[in-house]
Amino acid sequence: KLGVRESVADVARVLSRYVDVIMARVFAHHDIEELARYSRVPVINGLSDYNHPCQALADLFTIYEKRSELQGLKLAYVGDGSNNVATSLLFAASKVGMHMSVGAPVGYQPHPAVLRLAQEEAARQGSTITVTPDPVEAVRGADVIYTDVWTSMGQEEEAEIRRRIFPPYQVNSALLAQASPDVIVMHCLPAHRGEEITDEVMDGPHSVVFDQAENRLHAQKAVLVALLGKG
Ligand code: NVA
């Protein structure tokens, strides 16, 4: 486990002597910040409990691939609006001028500081970011419906209570019927089929989930090219 046998700072110092770039999937976000602070090579956040930027890059790429545009589209995120994936989507969508509505229960809505940053950026780009406890309102007119697990890393002991709170936010055919007829459905995976998304939707004609999974590879190759200056 990172930071147990050896400090995170020393891991960063040693790896910097071995490699050209570090990509780390960590648990606590401060570990990625600590790696970046002490590394002499670029550090990529591969996933933390705060955010998931590589996923969001791949997601924008996937939406662009399907729709040939980003600005002005509406992305509805349904589920735990306070988790790592939702946080990065808020930052990413606002940067490219996409509208985003988060349909999440009270208590699981985006952190106020994250929401404020995203709303300020969206205002600059001419889009809007809204939050509602009503999943139907969130997906109305949406071009993209996005969901993720109800229980994220580190929240395992809350799984039972979350399983009781989140069922109205399941992405199923009834919810899909409220969105645009050509809506695409996304999930960062791994999915808990039968919880946040049904088999019918995940394997259905609106799902782009596995193209999205493939695009993690391409987006991350692009990040490497950008960081290593070999474009
Ligand atoms: N929100 C999920 C994302 C997994 C890639 C989790 O933190 O478990």
py3Dmol code that shows the C-alpha trace and the ligand (Angstrom):
import py3Dmol

protein = """\
ATOM      1  CA  LYS A   1       0.000   0.000   0.000  1.00  0.00           C
ATOM      2  CA  LEU A   2       1.332   3.392  -1.046  1.00  0.00           C
ATOM      3  CA  GLY A   3       2.840   5.363   1.820  1.00  0.00           C
ATOM      4  CA  VAL A   4       3.068   2.521   4.323  1.00  0.00           C
ATOM      5  CA  ARG A   5       6.514   0.911   3.907  1.00  0.00           C
ATOM      6  CA  GLU A   6       7.937   4.050   2.374  1.00  0.00           C
ATOM      7  CA  SER A   7       6.702   7.627   2.403  1.00  0.00           C
ATOM      8  CA  VAL A   8       4.812   8.833  -0.664  1.00  0.00           C
ATOM      9  CA  ALA A   9       7.471  11.507  -1.133  1.00  0.00           C
ATOM     10  CA  ASP A  10      10.236   8.902  -1.286  1.00  0.00           C
ATOM     11  CA  VAL A  11       8.229   6.729  -3.685  1.00  0.00           C
ATOM     12  CA  ALA A  12       7.934   9.798  -5.940  1.00  0.00           C
ATOM     13  CA  ARG A  13      11.670  10.491  -5.684  1.00  0.00           C
ATOM     14  CA  VAL A  14      12.624   6.890  -6.517  1.00  0.00           C
ATOM     15  CA  LEU A  15      10.156   6.457  -9.387  1.00  0.00           C
ATOM     16  CA  SER A  16      11.348   9.745 -10.876  1.00  0.00           C
ATOM     17  CA  ARG A  17      14.750   8.106 -11.370  1.00  0.00           C
ATOM     18  CA  TYR A  18      13.229   5.120 -13.174  1.00  0.00           C
ATOM     19  CA  VAL A  19      10.485   6.394 -15.443  1.00  0.00           C
ATOM     20  CA  ASP A  20       9.436   9.297 -17.684  1.00  0.00           C
ATOM     21  CA  VAL A  21       5.932   9.645 -16.274  1.00  0.00           C
ATOM     22  CA  ILE A  22       3.984   8.298 -13.314  1.00  0.00           C
ATOM     23  CA  MET A  23       0.315   7.406 -13.532  1.00  0.00           C
ATOM     24  CA  ALA A  24      -1.131   6.457 -10.178  1.00  0.00           C
ATOM     25  CA  ARG A  25      -4.462   5.130  -9.027  1.00  0.00           C
ATOM     26  CA  VAL A  26      -4.592   6.055  -5.401  1.00  0.00           C
ATOM     27  CA  PHE A  27      -7.142   5.958  -2.675  1.00  0.00           C
ATOM     28  CA  ALA A  28      -6.735   9.281  -0.906  1.00  0.00           C
ATOM     29  CA  HIS A  29      -6.449  12.288  -3.203  1.00  0.00           C
ATOM     30  CA  HIS A  30      -3.684  13.837  -1.097  1.00  0.00           C
ATOM     31  CA  ASP A  31      -1.448  10.914  -2.124  1.00  0.00           C
ATOM     32  CA  ILE A  32      -1.583  11.986  -5.773  1.00  0.00           C
ATOM     33  CA  GLU A  33      -0.848  15.567  -4.735  1.00  0.00           C
ATOM     34  CA  GLU A  34       2.080  14.358  -2.633  1.00  0.00           C
ATOM     35  CA  LEU A  35       3.425  12.284  -5.538  1.00  0.00           C
ATOM     36  CA  ALA A  36       3.214  15.314  -7.817  1.00  0.00           C
ATOM     37  CA  ARG A  37       4.909  17.532  -5.245  1.00  0.00           C
ATOM     38  CA  TYR A  38       7.979  15.313  -4.936  1.00  0.00           C
ATOM     39  CA  SER A  39       8.202  13.806  -8.420  1.00  0.00           C
ATOM     40  CA  ARG A  40      10.532  15.189 -11.061  1.00  0.00           C
ATOM     41  CA  VAL A  41       8.454  13.609 -13.826  1.00  0.00           C
ATOM     42  CA  PRO A  42       4.800  14.304 -14.682  1.00  0.00           C
ATOM     43  CA  VAL A  43       2.222  12.597 -12.457  1.00  0.00           C
ATOM     44  CA  ILE A  44      -1.152  11.580 -13.885  1.00  0.00           C
ATOM     45  CA  ASN A  45      -4.117  11.044 -11.595  1.00  0.00           C
ATOM     46  CA  GLY A  46      -5.455   7.652 -12.678  1.00  0.00           C
ATOM     47  CA  LEU A  47      -8.228   7.770 -10.059  1.00  0.00           C
ATOM     48  CA  SER A  48      -8.607   9.142  -6.572  1.00  0.00           C
ATOM     49  CA  ASP A  49     -11.412   9.373  -4.062  1.00  0.00           C
ATOM     50  CA  TYR A  50     -11.840  13.047  -5.050  1.00  0.00           C
ATOM     51  CA  ASN A  51     -11.845  12.935  -8.835  1.00  0.00           C
ATOM     52  CA  HIS A  52     -11.209  10.949 -11.989  1.00  0.00           C
ATOM     53  CA  PRO A  53      -9.890  13.311 -14.675  1.00  0.00           C
ATOM     54  CA  CYS A  54      -8.716  10.691 -17.207  1.00  0.00           C
ATOM     55  CA  GLN A  55     -12.188   9.229 -17.203  1.00  0.00           C
ATOM     56  CA  ALA A  56     -13.714  12.623 -17.919  1.00  0.00           C
ATOM     57  CA  LEU A  57     -11.314  13.196 -20.820  1.00  0.00           C
ATOM     58  CA  ALA A  58     -12.274   9.846 -22.326  1.00  0.00           C
ATOM     59  CA  ASP A  59     -15.923  10.710 -21.746  1.00  0.00           C
ATOM     60  CA  LEU A  60     -15.711  14.006 -23.619  1.00  0.00           C
ATOM     61  CA  PHE A  61     -13.900  12.221 -26.434  1.00  0.00           C
ATOM     62  CA  THR A  62     -16.643   9.589 -26.570  1.00  0.00           C
ATOM     63  CA  ILE A  63     -19.413  12.187 -26.678  1.00  0.00           C
ATOM     64  CA  TYR A  64     -17.573  14.080 -29.389  1.00  0.00           C
ATOM     65  CA  GLU A  65     -17.088  10.874 -31.358  1.00  0.00           C
ATOM     66  CA  LYS A  66     -20.832  10.189 -31.219  1.00  0.00           C
ATOM     67  CA  ARG A  67     -22.183  13.713 -31.679  1.00  0.00           C
ATOM     68  CA  SER A  68     -19.391  15.642 -33.475  1.00  0.00           C
ATOM     69  CA  GLU A  69     -19.809  18.493 -30.985  1.00  0.00           C
ATOM     70  CA  LEU A  70     -19.766  19.183 -27.269  1.00  0.00           C
ATOM     71  CA  GLN A  71     -20.793  22.785 -26.713  1.00  0.00           C
ATOM     72  CA  GLY A  72     -24.486  23.173 -25.970  1.00  0.00           C
ATOM     73  CA  LEU A  73     -25.207  19.477 -25.478  1.00  0.00           C
ATOM     74  CA  LYS A  74     -26.906  18.445 -22.242  1.00  0.00           C
ATOM     75  CA  LEU A  75     -25.355  15.790 -20.042  1.00  0.00           C
ATOM     76  CA  ALA A  76     -27.461  14.406 -17.207  1.00  0.00           C
ATOM     77  CA  TYR A  77     -25.594  12.674 -14.407  1.00  0.00           C
ATOM     78  CA  VAL A  78     -27.896  10.508 -12.325  1.00  0.00           C
ATOM     79  CA  GLY A  79     -26.812   8.933  -9.042  1.00  0.00           C
ATOM     80  CA  ASP A  80     -24.198   9.973  -6.498  1.00  0.00           C
ATOM     81  CA  GLY A  81     -23.446  13.531  -7.560  1.00  0.00           C
ATOM     82  CA  SER A  82     -20.715  13.897  -4.967  1.00  0.00           C
ATOM     83  CA  ASN A  83     -18.411  11.119  -6.114  1.00  0.00           C
ATOM     84  CA  ASN A  84     -15.100  11.251  -7.973  1.00  0.00           C
ATOM     85  CA  VAL A  85     -16.585  10.662 -11.432  1.00  0.00           C
ATOM     86  CA  ALA A  86     -19.325  13.267 -11.021  1.00  0.00           C
ATOM     87  CA  THR A  87     -16.765  15.786  -9.778  1.00  0.00           C
ATOM     88  CA  SER A  88     -14.556  15.398 -12.847  1.00  0.00           C
ATOM     89  CA  LEU A  89     -17.537  15.483 -15.177  1.00  0.00           C
ATOM     90  CA  LEU A  90     -18.636  18.787 -13.640  1.00  0.00           C
ATOM     91  CA  PHE A  91     -15.205  20.272 -14.305  1.00  0.00           C
ATOM     92  CA  ALA A  92     -14.956  18.780 -17.808  1.00  0.00           C
ATOM     93  CA  ALA A  93     -18.481  19.582 -19.003  1.00  0.00           C
ATOM     94  CA  SER A  94     -18.272  23.170 -17.815  1.00  0.00           C
ATOM     95  CA  LYS A  95     -14.906  23.698 -19.556  1.00  0.00           C
ATOM     96  CA  VAL A  96     -16.342  22.726 -22.937  1.00  0.00           C
ATOM     97  CA  GLY A  97     -19.627  24.577 -22.520  1.00  0.00           C
ATOM     98  CA  MET A  98     -21.873  21.574 -22.085  1.00  0.00           C
ATOM     99  CA  HIS A  99     -24.979  21.902 -19.967  1.00  0.00           C
ATOM    100  CA  MET A 100     -24.999  19.474 -17.088  1.00  0.00           C
ATOM    101  CA  SER A 101     -27.800  18.504 -14.763  1.00  0.00           C
ATOM    102  CA  VAL A 102     -27.119  16.365 -11.747  1.00  0.00           C
ATOM    103  CA  GLY A 103     -30.021  14.261 -10.513  1.00  0.00           C
ATOM    104  CA  ALA A 104     -29.003  13.169  -7.030  1.00  0.00           C
ATOM    105  CA  PRO A 105     -30.625  12.714  -3.649  1.00  0.00           C
ATOM    106  CA  VAL A 106     -30.159  15.396  -1.023  1.00  0.00           C
ATOM    107  CA  GLY A 107     -26.983  14.549   0.878  1.00  0.00           C
ATOM    108  CA  TYR A 108     -25.369  13.094  -2.262  1.00  0.00           C
ATOM    109  CA  GLN A 109     -25.278  16.196  -4.396  1.00  0.00           C
ATOM    110  CA  PRO A 110     -22.070  17.852  -5.615  1.00  0.00           C
ATOM    111  CA  HIS A 111     -19.821  19.435  -2.991  1.00  0.00           C
ATOM    112  CA  PRO A 112     -20.597  23.169  -2.842  1.00  0.00           C
ATOM    113  CA  ALA A 113     -17.002  24.146  -3.703  1.00  0.00           C
ATOM    114  CA  VAL A 114     -16.959  21.858  -6.751  1.00  0.00           C
ATOM    115  CA  LEU A 115     -20.358  23.091  -7.876  1.00  0.00           C
ATOM    116  CA  ARG A 116     -19.333  26.724  -7.534  1.00  0.00           C
ATOM    117  CA  LEU A 117     -16.188  26.247  -9.625  1.00  0.00           C
ATOM    118  CA  ALA A 118     -18.123  24.362 -12.293  1.00  0.00           C
ATOM    119  CA  GLN A 119     -20.914  26.938 -12.386  1.00  0.00           C
ATOM    120  CA  GLU A 120     -18.452  29.813 -12.681  1.00  0.00           C
ATOM    121  CA  GLU A 121     -16.677  28.094 -15.571  1.00  0.00           C
ATOM    122  CA  ALA A 122     -19.986  27.175 -17.235  1.00  0.00           C
ATOM    123  CA  ALA A 123     -21.111  30.802 -17.027  1.00  0.00           C
ATOM    124  CA  ARG A 124     -17.909  31.831 -18.828  1.00  0.00           C
ATOM    125  CA  GLN A 125     -18.571  29.219 -21.529  1.00  0.00           C
ATOM    126  CA  GLY A 126     -22.278  30.023 -21.870  1.00  0.00           C
ATOM    127  CA  SER A 127     -23.708  26.852 -20.364  1.00  0.00           C
ATOM    128  CA  THR A 128     -25.517  25.977 -17.157  1.00  0.00           C
ATOM    129  CA  ILE A 129     -24.980  23.460 -14.381  1.00  0.00           C
ATOM    130  CA  THR A 130     -28.028  22.498 -12.356  1.00  0.00           C
ATOM    131  CA  VAL A 131     -28.727  20.120  -9.496  1.00  0.00           C
ATOM    132  CA  THR A 132     -32.052  18.508  -8.695  1.00  0.00           C
ATOM    133  CA  PRO A 133     -33.255  15.655  -6.512  1.00  0.00           C
ATOM    134  CA  ASP A 134     -35.628  14.669  -9.329  1.00  0.00           C
ATOM    135  CA  PRO A 135     -34.041  12.175 -11.762  1.00  0.00           C
ATOM    136  CA  VAL A 136     -36.771  12.717 -14.357  1.00  0.00           C
ATOM    137  CA  GLU A 137     -36.202  16.466 -14.356  1.00  0.00           C
ATOM    138  CA  ALA A 138     -32.453  15.848 -14.659  1.00  0.00           C
ATOM    139  CA  VAL A 139     -32.726  13.724 -17.806  1.00  0.00           C
ATOM    140  CA  ARG A 140     -35.418  15.745 -19.554  1.00  0.00           C
ATOM    141  CA  GLY A 141     -34.097  16.654 -22.991  1.00  0.00           C
ATOM    142  CA  ALA A 142     -30.682  15.174 -22.199  1.00  0.00           C
ATOM    143  CA  ASP A 143     -28.344  14.159 -25.016  1.00  0.00           C
ATOM    144  CA  VAL A 144     -26.266  12.054 -22.636  1.00  0.00           C
ATOM    145  CA  ILE A 145     -27.271  10.142 -19.525  1.00  0.00           C
ATOM    146  CA  TYR A 146     -24.388   9.148 -17.288  1.00  0.00           C
ATOM    147  CA  THR A 147     -24.372   7.043 -14.166  1.00  0.00           C
ATOM    148  CA  ASP A 148     -21.886   5.400 -11.822  1.00  0.00           C
ATOM    149  CA  VAL A 149     -21.974   3.053  -8.852  1.00  0.00           C
ATOM    150  CA  TRP A 150     -23.964   4.177  -5.834  1.00  0.00           C
ATOM    151  CA  THR A 151     -21.148   3.234  -3.482  1.00  0.00           C
ATOM    152  CA  SER A 152     -17.670   4.447  -4.411  1.00  0.00           C
ATOM    153  CA  MET A 153     -14.255   3.562  -3.078  1.00  0.00           C
ATOM    154  CA  GLY A 154     -13.981   3.994   0.651  1.00  0.00           C
ATOM    155  CA  GLN A 155     -17.752   4.076   1.183  1.00  0.00           C
ATOM    156  CA  GLU A 156     -18.240   0.314   1.437  1.00  0.00           C
ATOM    157  CA  GLU A 157     -19.709   0.443   4.932  1.00  0.00           C
ATOM    158  CA  GLU A 158     -22.469   2.752   3.609  1.00  0.00           C
ATOM    159  CA  ALA A 159     -23.427   0.327   0.830  1.00  0.00           C
ATOM    160  CA  GLU A 160     -26.557  -0.926   2.579  1.00  0.00           C
ATOM    161  CA  ILE A 161     -28.054   2.482   3.286  1.00  0.00           C
ATOM    162  CA  ARG A 162     -27.134   3.683  -0.192  1.00  0.00           C
ATOM    163  CA  ARG A 163     -28.905   0.669  -1.683  1.00  0.00           C
ATOM    164  CA  ARG A 164     -32.059   1.891   0.056  1.00  0.00           C
ATOM    165  CA  ILE A 165     -31.700   5.559  -0.989  1.00  0.00           C
ATOM    166  CA  PHE A 166     -30.678   5.303  -4.638  1.00  0.00           C
ATOM    167  CA  PRO A 167     -33.213   3.015  -6.420  1.00  0.00           C
ATOM    168  CA  PRO A 168     -35.267   5.987  -7.759  1.00  0.00           C
ATOM    169  CA  TYR A 169     -32.058   7.018  -9.558  1.00  0.00           C
ATOM    170  CA  GLN A 170     -31.637   3.761 -11.463  1.00  0.00           C
ATOM    171  CA  VAL A 171     -31.021   4.290 -15.174  1.00  0.00           C
ATOM    172  CA  ASN A 172     -33.658   2.053 -16.718  1.00  0.00           C
ATOM    173  CA  SER A 173     -35.928   2.132 -19.757  1.00  0.00           C
ATOM    174  CA  ALA A 174     -38.548   4.270 -18.015  1.00  0.00           C
ATOM    175  CA  LEU A 175     -35.992   6.962 -17.219  1.00  0.00           C
ATOM    176  CA  LEU A 176     -34.521   6.765 -20.710  1.00  0.00           C
ATOM    177  CA  ALA A 177     -37.945   7.473 -22.180  1.00  0.00           C
ATOM    178  CA  GLN A 178     -37.785  10.954 -20.592  1.00  0.00           C
ATOM    179  CA  ALA A 179     -34.606  11.947 -22.472  1.00  0.00           C
ATOM    180  CA  SER A 180     -33.954  12.782 -26.142  1.00  0.00           C
ATOM    181  CA  PRO A 181     -34.893   9.905 -28.482  1.00  0.00           C
ATOM    182  CA  ASP A 182     -31.273   9.592 -29.569  1.00  0.00           C
ATOM    183  CA  VAL A 183     -29.807   9.881 -26.064  1.00  0.00           C
ATOM    184  CA  ILE A 184     -26.574   8.018 -25.402  1.00  0.00           C
ATOM    185  CA  VAL A 185     -25.979   6.241 -22.106  1.00  0.00           C
ATOM    186  CA  MET A 186     -22.594   6.201 -20.419  1.00  0.00           C
ATOM    187  CA  HIS A 187     -21.043   4.527 -17.382  1.00  0.00           C
ATOM    188  CA  CYS A 188     -17.411   4.652 -16.305  1.00  0.00           C
ATOM    189  CA  LEU A 189     -17.459   0.989 -15.225  1.00  0.00           C
ATOM    190  CA  PRO A 190     -17.310  -1.240 -13.320  1.00  0.00           C
ATOM    191  CA  ALA A 191     -21.114  -1.340 -13.289  1.00  0.00           C
ATOM    192  CA  HIS A 192     -23.333  -2.908 -10.691  1.00  0.00           C
ATOM    193  CA  ARG A 193     -25.928  -4.200 -13.116  1.00  0.00           C
ATOM    194  CA  GLY A 194     -29.378  -4.220 -11.585  1.00  0.00           C
ATOM    195  CA  GLU A 195     -28.473  -1.360  -9.237  1.00  0.00           C
ATOM    196  CA  GLU A 196     -27.589   1.938 -10.906  1.00  0.00           C
ATOM    197  CA  ILE A 197     -28.192   0.589 -14.427  1.00  0.00           C
ATOM    198  CA  THR A 198     -30.308  -2.238 -15.810  1.00  0.00           C
ATOM    199  CA  ASP A 199     -29.042  -4.921 -18.203  1.00  0.00           C
ATOM    200  CA  GLU A 200     -31.655  -3.737 -20.677  1.00  0.00           C
ATOM    201  CA  VAL A 201     -30.140  -0.246 -20.838  1.00  0.00           C
ATOM    202  CA  MET A 202     -26.511  -1.252 -20.560  1.00  0.00           C
ATOM    203  CA  ASP A 203     -26.835  -3.780 -23.388  1.00  0.00           C
ATOM    204  CA  GLY A 204     -29.403  -1.742 -25.323  1.00  0.00           C
ATOM    205  CA  PRO A 205     -29.122   0.449 -28.431  1.00  0.00           C
ATOM    206  CA  HIS A 206     -28.489   3.708 -26.537  1.00  0.00           C
ATOM    207  CA  SER A 207     -25.520   2.386 -24.594  1.00  0.00           C
ATOM    208  CA  VAL A 208     -22.042   3.517 -25.657  1.00  0.00           C
ATOM    209  CA  VAL A 209     -20.478   2.066 -22.530  1.00  0.00           C
ATOM    210  CA  PHE A 210     -17.948  -0.192 -24.230  1.00  0.00           C
ATOM    211  CA  ASP A 211     -16.860   2.412 -26.802  1.00  0.00           C
ATOM    212  CA  GLN A 212     -16.390   4.635 -23.777  1.00  0.00           C
ATOM    213  CA  ALA A 213     -14.283   1.954 -22.085  1.00  0.00           C
ATOM    214  CA  GLU A 214     -12.095   1.643 -25.191  1.00  0.00           C
ATOM    215  CA  ASN A 215     -11.667   5.392 -25.290  1.00  0.00           C
ATOM    216  CA  ARG A 216      -9.964   5.352 -21.907  1.00  0.00           C
ATOM    217  CA  LEU A 217      -7.051   3.807 -23.761  1.00  0.00           C
ATOM    218  CA  HIS A 218      -6.984   6.409 -26.526  1.00  0.00           C
ATOM    219  CA  ALA A 219      -7.500   9.386 -24.209  1.00  0.00           C
ATOM    220  CA  GLN A 220      -4.702   8.253 -21.945  1.00  0.00           C
ATOM    221  CA  LYS A 221      -2.360   7.726 -24.875  1.00  0.00           C
ATOM    222  CA  ALA A 222      -3.120  11.336 -25.817  1.00  0.00           C
ATOM    223  CA  VAL A 223      -2.299  12.496 -22.292  1.00  0.00           C
ATOM    224  CA  LEU A 224       1.060  10.718 -22.509  1.00  0.00           C
ATOM    225  CA  VAL A 225       1.827  12.274 -25.881  1.00  0.00           C
ATOM    226  CA  ALA A 226       0.971  15.722 -24.528  1.00  0.00           C
ATOM    227  CA  LEU A 227       3.077  15.286 -21.399  1.00  0.00           C
ATOM    228  CA  LEU A 228       6.057  13.718 -23.079  1.00  0.00           C
ATOM    229  CA  GLY A 229       6.083  16.304 -25.849  1.00  0.00           C
ATOM    230  CA  LYS A 230       6.205  13.777 -28.646  1.00  0.00           C
ATOM    231  CA  GLY A 231       3.103  15.019 -30.467  1.00  0.00           C
TER     232      GLY A 231
END
"""
ligand_1 = """\
8
NVA
N -16.986 6.049 -8.421
C -16.269 4.810 -8.643
C -15.399 4.939 -9.849
C -14.611 3.725 -10.201
C -13.739 3.901 -11.422
C -15.490 4.460 -7.403
O -14.856 5.340 -6.818
O -15.496 3.311 -6.998
"""
view = py3Dmol.view(width=600, height=400)
view.addModel(protein, "pdb")
view.setStyle({"model": 0}, {"cartoon": {"style": "trace"}})
view.addModel(ligand_1, "xyz")
view.setStyle({"model": 1}, {"stick": {}})
view.zoomTo()
view.show()
